[in-house]
Amino acid sequence: MNTWFFRRSFWGMLLIVIGSVWLIENVFDLDIPLFSILFSVALIVLGVALIRGYRVQGNTDGNTVFSEGSHTFSASDHGHSVIFGEAGIDLTSLSPFPAQPIELRCVFGEMRVRVPAGANIEVNAEAAFGSVQMPDGNSLSFGNRRYTNPLLAEGQPVLRINIHCVFGSVVMISA
């Protein structure tokens, strides 16, 4: 979606306005609370974007931004990001498992990840002020944790998942 908020011209014009106001403030010794005004405008724009539910699609990785969605992974997918949104991620139809790890990122959002039951799974999770719940029910709120399926079969393909969660929630469900 190519809205005015995501265009380069919008950001260029915003920088010109900021620079002009700052220059006038310094040259004429005015007391304009420039950064307070800009912070207020940024909060208003963010609020409008949340209400409108903008959705942005990436090229190789999927993104759910300011919206709700679901994504079923295929062999060509590399990852998915949820930013200020909510998404259901389905990894149960992946066959064969990709050689490189799947990257899942959740920032100020919620992600539900369905993984194939009984499959060899290896999860490397990082969380900061968030929550990552592993398929066995254990959770991580801050720091790093590695999860491997206790029944990991040697020589069998392994589904590798890297999870990065900041101020969000990721729940993994065996299905």
N, C-alpha and C positions, 0 to 999 in steps of 0.2 A: 504494500500500500504506500503510495508516494504522496503523503499528506504534507501540508505546508510545514509542519513541525520537523519533518525528517529531511527537508531539502537543504542543500548547501547554501542557497541564496538567503534563506531565513537566518541561518547562523552568521553569515557574512554581514547582513544588515544589522543584526543584533550587536555584533562586535563594533561596527561603525558607530552606532548610537551610543554604546557604552564609552567608547573612546572620545566621542565628541562631548558628551556630558562631563566626563572626567576632565577634559581639557578646559572647558568653560568654567568648571568648578575651580580649577587651579589658577587660571589666568585672572579671573575676576574675583577671586577669594570669596567664593560663595560657599555656603554650608548646605550642600545637597546630600542627603543620606543615600548615596548611589547604591551601595551594596545592600542596604536594607530594602530598597525598592526592588532591586534585581532579584533578591532572594524571595520577596513576596510574589513577584511576577512568576518566578520559576515554580513556586508552590501552586499558584493558580493554574498554570499550564499543565503541571503534573496532575492536578485534580480533574481538569477537563479531559485529559487523556485517559485517566482511569474511568471516568463516567462514560466516555464515548466508546471505550473498549477497542483501542487500536490493536491490530494484529500485524506483525511484521514477519515475513518469511525470509529465511537465509538461503544461500545457494546450496551448500552441501549439508549443512546442519539445520535442523528445524528449530524454530524459535516460537515461543508463546509469550508475547509481551502485552501486558495490560488486558488480558483476555483469558477465556477458558478454552480448552481444546483437548484433543486426543491425537495420539500418533502411534501408528503401528509400524514397527521397524522392518526394513527390508535389508538385503545384503549390501545395498549401496549407501545406506545411512551410516553416519559416523558419530552422531550425537544429537542432543536436544537441550535447549536452554529454556527455562521458565523464569521470567522476570516480571514481578508484580502481576502474577497470574496463577492459573491452576491448570494442570494437565495430567491426563492419564497416558502412560507410556506402556505399550504392549510389546514385549520381547519374546513372546511365546511362539511366534511364527518364524523365528530366525532359524534357518537350516541351509547350509551348515553355518556354524558360528564364525563370525569374522575373525581374521588373524589379529587385527589391532583392537585394542580395548574400545568400548563404547564410552563416550564422554557424556555425562549427564550433569547439568549445572542448574542450580535452583537458588535464585536470589529474591528475597521478599516474596516467596510464592509457595505453592504446594504442588508436589509431584507424587503420583501413585504409579509405581513401576511393577508390572506383572512379569515375572520370570518363569520359565518352564520348570515345572515340578520334576524333581529327580535328575535334573541336568547338572553337569559339573559347572559350578559357578564360583568365580573369584571376584570379590568386590573390594576395592580400595576406596574408602570414604574419608573425606575431610569435612569437618563442620566447624563453623564459627557462629555462635549464638543461634544455632539452628538445631534441627533434629533429623537424624538419619536412622530409620528402623530397618534392621537387616531381616532376611527371610526367617531367621530363627526366633525373632521377637526381641532380640537385644537391640539397644539403641545407643546412639552416640550424639552428644550435644556439643562437645567442644574437643577439638584435636583430630587425631587420625585413628582409624581402625581398619584392619584387614579381616575380611570374612571369606572363608572357603567352605564349600559344602563338606560336611563331615564324611560323606560317603564318596569323596572324590576318587574316581576310578582312574588309575594310571593308564596312560596311552589313549584315553578318550578325549574328544575335543572339549575345550574349556571356554565358557562364555565369560569374558573379562569385562568388568564394568568399573569405571572410575566415576565417583560421585563427588561433587563439590557443592556444598550447601552453606549459604550465608543468610542468616535471618529468615530461614525458610523451613520447610518440612518435606522430607522424602520418606515414603513408606514403600518397602518392597514386599510384594505378595507372591507366594508360590502358587501358580495356577496350572 
